[in-house]
Amino acid sequence: MRAMVFRQSSKHLELAEVESPIPRPAQALLRILACGVCRTDLHIVDGELSLPKLPLIPGHEIVAEVVQLGPQCQRLAVGQRVGVGWLGETCGACTYCLSDRENLCDRPVFTGYTRDGGYAEFAVADERFCFPLPTGYTDADAAPLMCAGLIGYRSLVMAGEARRLGIYGFGAAAHLISQIAQFQGRQLFAFTRPGDAQAQAFARELGAHWVGGSDERPPELLDAAIIYAPVGSLVPAALSASAKGATIVCAGIHMSDIPQFSYDLLWGERAIRSVANLTRRDGAEFLALAPQAAVRATTTVYPLAEANQALADLRSGRLSGAAVLVP
């Protein structure tokens, strides 16, 4: 099969012919229909996440057709369209798995990081971590739901019942979750890179109550904020823009160092918390909610061989919404 392969010796992916994967007894063999390009993929290629499987086929926002099932598979059917996200497998036996916190599993497998992912024509996945996809979404539009949507949804839940919600970094996750937030009756305050007219116009199109640069103060104090941009200096900025009792949610897997800030920004029972991975419950809840809220992804589609260009466009901030690779 064709695949875009990341090797330790290169800062770019290489288009290569590799052996198609063979499913284990509890795995499904999937024909990739589309695969979203996530900022986590960029962190891997840029060396900001250590210890990936090497060589590696990245990609964990997979939309695929089941073409073969291992003998232990019972949930899926050949020909079924499914989605696969970042959390590819858990041990089921550690303290976290046994307490309904499988997102914190001690021995996880991550799609496109410790197991080859979806920048390819075929992939394998544990059938327990394959999600049936709602109808009404094209393959390309469904792909960003599998991480930008799922991790975005978990971060929104972590923000609590906040009515005035700030979102820092208006990219793939933000543009999906802003639609859920407004469906829930929240006011959205969108923070972009200073002077990023394209992102600010995009946020306004999606109905944001207020739009500004990340260096600006909103007209009202926030009840909560979600930081999707991997920029540590946004933590004290979000704290200073938030009301007492607010929660600041750091939603990325990687973030630059958080600078020192004075305690008065945190005082008043403000809280800072991170989001790590997701659970299958998150996936089921979000994929049921997205059609109800009429969530629609804005996507730019690239051929598989142009994965490096998609990553470059993401790195530079040229994208509105999400990039999606189609084999």
C-alpha positions as CSV (number, residue, x, y, z in Angstrom):
1,M,0.0,0.0,0.0
2,R,1.0,3.7,-0.3
3,A,1.7,5.5,2.9
4,M,3.3,8.7,4.2
5,V,6.1,7.5,6.5
6,F,7.9,9.5,9.2
7,R,11.5,8.5,9.9
8,Q,13.8,9.8,12.6
9,S,16.3,11.0,10.0
10,S,13.8,13.4,8.4
11,K,11.7,16.4,9.3
12,H,9.3,15.5,6.4
13,L,7.1,12.5,5.6
14,E,8.1,10.2,2.7
15,L,5.6,8.7,0.3
16,A,6.5,5.0,0.3
17,E,5.2,1.6,-0.7
18,V,4.9,-0.5,2.4
19,E,3.3,-3.9,3.4
20,S,-0.4,-3.7,4.2
21,P,-1.0,-4.4,7.9
22,I,-2.5,-7.7,8.9
23,P,-5.2,-7.6,11.7
24,R,-4.7,-9.5,14.9
25,P,-7.7,-11.6,16.2
26,A,-9.4,-8.6,17.9
27,Q,-8.6,-6.1,15.2
28,A,-10.3,-4.9,12.0
29,L,-8.5,-4.1,8.7
30,L,-9.7,-0.8,7.5
31,R,-9.6,0.8,4.0
32,I,-8.9,4.5,4.7
33,L,-11.5,6.9,3.2
34,A,-10.1,10.0,4.8
35,C,-7.8,11.1,7.6
36,G,-7.7,14.4,9.3
37,V,-4.5,16.3,9.9
38,C,-4.2,17.1,13.6
39,R,-1.8,19.4,15.5
40,T,-0.6,16.4,17.4
41,D,0.8,15.0,14.1
42,L,2.6,18.3,13.7
43,H,4.1,17.9,17.2
44,I,5.3,14.5,16.3
45,V,7.0,15.5,13.0
46,D,8.5,18.6,14.7
47,G,10.0,16.5,17.4
48,E,8.0,18.0,20.3
49,L,6.5,14.6,21.3
50,S,9.1,12.0,22.2
51,L,9.2,8.3,21.7
52,P,6.9,7.7,18.7
53,K,7.1,4.3,17.0
54,L,9.7,4.6,14.3
55,P,9.3,4.4,11.4
56,L,5.8,5.7,11.8
57,I,2.7,6.3,9.7
58,P,0.9,9.2,11.4
59,G,-2.7,10.0,11.5
60,H,-5.5,9.5,14.1
61,E,-8.6,11.2,12.6
62,I,-9.5,8.2,10.5
63,V,-12.7,7.5,8.5
64,A,-12.6,4.1,7.0
65,E,-14.5,1.1,5.6
66,V,-14.1,-2.3,7.4
67,V,-12.7,-4.8,4.9
68,Q,-11.6,-7.7,7.1
69,L,-12.3,-8.8,10.7
70,G,-10.2,-10.8,13.0
71,P,-11.8,-14.0,14.4
72,Q,-12.5,-12.5,17.8
73,C,-14.3,-9.4,16.4
74,Q,-18.0,-9.3,17.3
75,R,-19.2,-5.6,17.0
76,L,-18.4,-4.6,13.5
77,A,-19.4,-5.8,10.0
78,V,-17.4,-5.9,6.8
79,G,-18.5,-2.9,4.7
80,Q,-19.3,-0.7,7.7
81,R,-18.0,2.9,7.9
82,V,-16.2,3.6,11.1
83,G,-14.1,6.3,12.8
84,V,-10.9,5.8,14.7
85,G,-9.3,8.3,17.0
86,W,-6.2,8.9,19.1
87,L,-6.8,6.4,21.8
88,G,-6.4,3.1,20.0
89,E,-6.3,0.6,22.8
90,T,-6.1,0.3,26.6
91,C,-5.1,-2.4,29.0
92,G,-8.4,-2.7,30.8
93,A,-6.6,-3.8,34.0
94,C,-4.9,-0.8,35.5
95,T,-6.3,1.5,38.2
96,Y,-7.4,4.0,35.7
97,C,-9.2,1.6,33.4
98,L,-11.0,0.0,36.3
99,S,-12.2,3.4,37.6
100,D,-13.8,4.6,34.3
101,R,-10.7,6.7,33.4
102,E,-9.3,4.8,30.5
103,N,-8.0,8.0,29.0
104,L,-5.3,7.8,31.7
105,C,-4.4,4.1,31.1
106,D,-0.9,3.1,32.1
107,R,-0.4,1.0,29.0
108,P,-2.2,2.7,26.2
109,V,-1.8,2.4,22.4
110,F,-2.1,5.6,20.4
111,T,-3.2,5.6,16.8
112,G,-0.6,7.3,14.6
113,Y,2.0,7.4,17.4
114,T,2.6,4.0,19.0
115,R,0.6,2.2,16.3
116,D,0.6,3.1,12.6
117,G,-2.2,5.4,11.7
118,G,-4.2,6.7,8.8
119,Y,-1.8,8.6,6.4
120,A,-2.1,5.5,4.3
121,E,-4.4,3.4,2.2
122,F,-5.0,0.8,4.9
123,A,-4.7,0.5,8.7
124,V,-5.7,-1.8,11.6
125,A,-7.6,-0.9,14.7
126,D,-8.9,-2.6,17.8
127,E,-12.6,-3.1,17.0
128,R,-13.6,-1.9,20.5
129,F,-12.1,1.5,19.7
130,C,-13.8,1.9,16.4
131,F,-16.9,4.2,16.4
132,P,-19.9,3.9,14.1
133,L,-20.3,7.2,12.4
134,P,-23.4,9.3,12.1
135,T,-25.0,9.6,8.6
136,G,-25.1,13.0,7.0
137,Y,-21.3,13.5,7.0
138,T,-19.1,13.0,4.1
139,D,-15.9,11.1,4.7
140,A,-13.8,14.3,4.7
141,D,-16.2,16.1,7.0
142,A,-16.4,13.2,9.5
143,A,-12.6,12.9,9.8
144,P,-12.0,16.0,12.0
145,L,-14.7,14.8,14.4
146,M,-12.4,12.0,15.4
147,C,-10.0,14.2,17.4
148,A,-10.6,17.9,16.9
149,G,-14.2,17.0,17.8
150,L,-13.7,14.3,20.4
151,I,-10.9,16.1,22.4
152,G,-12.7,19.4,21.9
153,Y,-15.8,17.9,23.4
154,R,-13.9,16.5,26.4
155,S,-12.4,19.9,27.0
156,L,-15.8,21.5,26.8
157,V,-17.2,19.1,29.4
158,M,-14.2,20.0,31.6
159,A,-15.1,23.7,31.3
160,G,-18.3,22.9,33.2
161,E,-21.5,24.9,32.8
162,A,-19.8,28.2,31.8
163,R,-22.1,30.6,30.1
164,R,-19.4,33.0,28.9
165,L,-16.8,30.7,27.3
166,G,-13.5,31.8,26.0
167,I,-11.6,29.8,23.3
168,Y,-8.0,30.6,22.6
169,G,-6.7,29.4,19.2
170,F,-9.5,29.2,16.6
171,G,-8.5,26.2,14.6
172,A,-9.9,22.8,13.9
173,A,-11.1,21.9,17.4
174,A,-12.4,25.4,18.2
175,H,-14.5,25.7,15.1
176,L,-16.3,22.4,15.9
177,I,-16.7,23.0,19.6
178,S,-17.9,26.6,19.2
179,Q,-20.9,25.1,17.4
180,I,-21.7,22.8,20.3
181,A,-21.2,25.6,22.8
182,Q,-23.7,27.9,21.0
183,F,-26.1,25.0,20.6
184,Q,-26.0,24.7,24.4
185,G,-26.8,28.4,24.8
186,R,-23.3,29.6,25.7
187,Q,-21.8,32.9,24.7
188,L,-18.5,32.4,22.8
189,F,-15.5,34.7,23.1
190,A,-13.0,33.8,20.4
191,F,-9.3,34.7,20.8
192,T,-6.9,34.4,17.8
193,R,-3.4,35.3,17.0
194,P,-3.1,39.1,17.3
195,G,-3.9,40.6,13.9
196,D,-5.1,37.3,12.3
197,A,-8.0,38.8,10.3
198,Q,-8.7,35.5,8.6
199,A,-9.3,33.6,11.8
200,Q,-11.2,36.4,13.3
201,A,-13.6,36.6,10.3
202,F,-14.0,32.8,10.5
203,A,-15.0,33.0,14.2
204,R,-17.5,35.8,13.4
205,E,-19.0,33.7,10.7
206,L,-19.5,30.9,13.2
207,G,-21.5,33.3,15.5
208,A,-18.9,34.3,18.2
209,H,-20.3,36.8,20.6
210,W,-16.9,38.6,20.7
211,V,-13.7,38.2,18.7
212,G,-10.3,39.6,19.4
213,G,-6.6,38.9,19.6
214,S,-5.1,36.8,22.4
215,D,-3.5,40.0,23.7
216,E,-6.8,41.7,24.2
217,R,-9.2,41.7,27.2
218,P,-12.8,40.7,26.5
219,P,-15.6,43.1,27.4
220,E,-16.9,40.7,30.1
221,L,-15.0,38.3,32.4
222,L,-15.1,34.7,31.3
223,D,-16.7,31.9,33.3
224,A,-14.3,29.4,31.7
225,A,-11.7,29.3,28.9
226,I,-10.4,26.5,26.7
227,I,-6.8,26.9,25.3
228,Y,-6.4,25.0,22.1
229,A,-3.2,26.9,21.0
230,P,0.0,25.2,22.3
231,V,1.2,28.4,23.8
232,G,1.9,28.5,27.6
233,S,1.7,32.3,27.9
234,L,-2.0,32.0,27.2
235,V,-2.6,30.5,30.6
236,P,-2.0,33.7,32.6
237,A,-3.7,35.7,29.8
238,A,-6.8,33.5,30.2
239,L,-6.7,33.7,34.0
240,S,-6.6,37.5,33.9
241,A,-9.6,37.5,31.6
242,S,-11.6,35.2,33.8
243,A,-14.0,35.6,36.7
244,K,-13.6,34.1,40.1
245,G,-14.4,30.4,40.1
246,A,-13.4,30.1,36.4
247,T,-11.7,27.0,35.0
248,I,-8.9,27.3,32.5
249,V,-8.7,24.1,30.4
250,C,-5.5,23.3,28.5
251,A,-6.7,21.1,25.7
252,G,-3.5,20.2,23.8
253,I,-1.1,17.2,24.3
254,H,1.9,19.6,24.1
255,M,2.3,23.2,25.2
256,S,5.2,25.6,25.6
257,D,6.3,26.4,29.1
258,I,3.8,28.4,31.2
259,P,5.5,31.6,32.4
260,Q,5.6,32.7,36.0
261,F,2.5,34.6,37.1
262,S,1.4,36.2,40.3
263,Y,-0.9,34.3,42.7
264,D,-3.7,36.9,42.5
265,L,-4.5,35.6,39.0
266,L,-5.2,32.2,40.4
267,W,-6.8,33.3,43.6
268,G,-10.6,33.4,43.8
269,E,-10.9,29.7,43.3
270,R,-9.9,29.8,39.7
271,A,-8.5,26.4,38.4
272,I,-6.2,25.2,35.7
273,R,-6.5,21.7,34.4
274,S,-5.4,19.7,31.4
275,V,-7.2,17.3,29.1
276,A,-5.5,13.9,28.4
277,N,-6.8,11.8,25.6
278,L,-10.4,10.7,25.7
279,T,-12.7,7.8,26.7
280,R,-15.0,5.8,24.5
281,R,-17.9,7.4,26.4
282,D,-16.7,10.8,25.2
283,G,-16.8,9.5,21.7
284,A,-20.2,8.0,21.9
285,E,-21.6,11.2,23.5
286,F,-20.1,13.6,21.0
287,L,-21.0,11.6,17.9
288,A,-24.6,11.5,19.1
289,L,-24.6,15.2,19.9
290,A,-22.9,16.5,16.8
291,P,-25.8,15.8,14.4
292,Q,-28.3,17.3,16.9
293,A,-26.3,20.5,17.0
294,A,-25.9,20.4,13.2
295,V,-22.1,20.6,13.6
296,R,-20.4,21.1,10.3
297,A,-16.7,20.9,9.6
298,T,-14.9,23.4,7.4
299,T,-12.2,21.3,5.6
300,T,-9.5,21.7,3.1
301,V,-8.8,18.4,1.3
302,Y,-5.4,17.3,0.2
303,P,-4.3,14.1,-1.7
304,L,-2.4,11.7,0.5
305,A,0.9,12.5,-1.2
306,E,0.5,16.2,-0.2
307,A,0.6,15.5,3.6
308,N,3.7,17.6,4.1
309,Q,1.9,20.6,2.5
310,A,-1.1,20.1,4.8
311,L,1.2,20.0,7.8
312,A,3.0,23.1,6.6
313,D,-0.3,25.0,6.1
314,L,-1.3,24.0,9.6
315,R,2.0,25.1,11.1
316,S,1.8,28.5,9.4
317,G,-1.8,29.2,10.4
318,R,-3.0,29.3,6.8
319,L,-5.9,26.9,7.4
320,S,-9.5,27.8,8.3
321,G,-10.9,24.8,10.0
322,A,-9.3,21.4,9.4
323,A,-7.0,19.7,6.8
324,V,-8.0,16.3,5.6
325,L,-6.0,13.7,3.5
326,V,-7.8,11.5,1.0
327,P,-5.9,8.5,-0.4
